[in-house]
Amino acid sequence: MDLSRWLTEAVAANAAWAKTFGPFEPHPSLAVDDERFAAAFASFAERLTDNYPFFHPRYAGQMLKPPHPAAVAGYVTAMLINPNNHALDGGPATAAMEREVVQQLATMFGYETHLGHLTTSGTIANLEALFVARELHPGKGVAYSTEAHYTHGRMCRVLGVDGHAVPVDDRGRMDLGALEELLRGGKIGTVVLTAGTTGLGAIEPIHEASALRERYGVRIHVDAAYGGFFTLLAGDLGIPTEPWQAIAQADSIVVDPHKHGLQPYGCGAVLFGDPSVGRFYVHDSPYTYFTSDELHLGEISLECSRAGAAAAGLWLTFQLLPPTREGLGQVLAAGRRAALRWAELIEASGRLRLYQPPELDIVGYFAGDSLSEIDAVSARILQEGMTDQEDPVFLSTLRVGGERFSARHPGIAADADGARILRSVLMKPESETYVEHLHERVEELAG
Ligand SMILES: *Cc1c(COP(=O)(O)O)cnc(C)c1O
């Protein structure tokens, strides 16, 4: 699709709608002439060139990529109206779109009933899930693995509940033996399992943890902020089925459409299996809601103002690339194949080594024979890769502890307490055809 055409259409559609309300006089205080705008815009555009090429497959670093053009067109078109999805009065159209996309997400995870809404981010979505968990298990703590997103610990402090970090196995997944020991103490009310850890994309054993849920009466929250959409590929491309199937039994789920759902930032989502948890949000806003008797989005959300445009962008994207295996699933499948291919190339390489086999689309790798050397080489490759004038590559590093490193690679001299390894998130489908070149470049840099 031709984005410039559809951005022009966006302005035209908005003007046609605005015209139905009759003419009025624009205020001179807001007037900006095109000449002054051009000058400001030129320096603005220049400032924005200070960025990494997130759109290009030579950027294989963090979880960053531009939104799909359909998301941009949907977001911009709605933003011209600027609805606020806090309340139905804030924008009936985008509130309805939000309900529809949240239903699609719930269906994707196999939820038969749900209460849910979009959020500004995965962090806020997780905060909401932990807030509800605290209300249901007052005085009890929250357990998450040492590989869980760092904001779980932070949000436990915000909520005034005890957070407990549970050790992981040698693939970076929560150790359920250690979890059960903790649960026996009776101090835990909620267990957070991560479906796709942020560091290495490990899928924690959600299916096996379900038994502990019954035995110890704990809630299960699944943090699928990064990995959630991979449920579309369960059973395919070496992605197991069981943990994804078990998500349907979780008490709450978080997924970030602004990571793997092709959306601009400002789009997370939280889903609860039991709609009655809406009672915990009841508040007493002095502002009038004049259009609705049913719970509206602002009554089931901790945030107040929230971009209706975010729901619009996701809704329009899902019309074209729905959250199904044939739709959005094909976008993720290409990145997954790229990760598998790169892992193969690294295993055959004389210079690079795989840190562990990729479970989703994140590849961890290193060069060197001791932790201190590996750390130095990772830092050097990162720096030289992105400053190369001719053929740059943009990677990222991940710090791993010495013990965890030795569990995977006992032959590496443990002469430091940890090391940075190289990490690449292959979340653009274009990585699939570019991965051979990426590998060549990183091998050159390692040599
Ligand atoms: C990214 C991420 C988060 C935080 O989400 P934001 O949208 O960045 O706030 C939480 N959990 C996991 C597993 C993540 O990958």
The ligand as an ORCA input file, in Angstrom:
! r2SCAN-3c Opt
* xyz 0 1
  C       8.555     -5.516     26.866
  C       8.105     -6.380     27.977
  C       7.433     -5.842     29.082
  C       7.238     -4.358     29.261
  O       6.384     -3.865     28.288
  P       6.442     -2.328     27.827
  O       5.397     -2.273     26.770
  O       7.822     -2.082     27.339
  O       6.118     -1.502     29.018
  C       6.975     -6.708     30.048
  N       7.189     -8.035     29.949
  C       7.846     -8.587     28.910
  C       8.041    -10.067     28.854
  C       8.335     -7.775     27.892
  O       9.017     -8.327     26.868
*
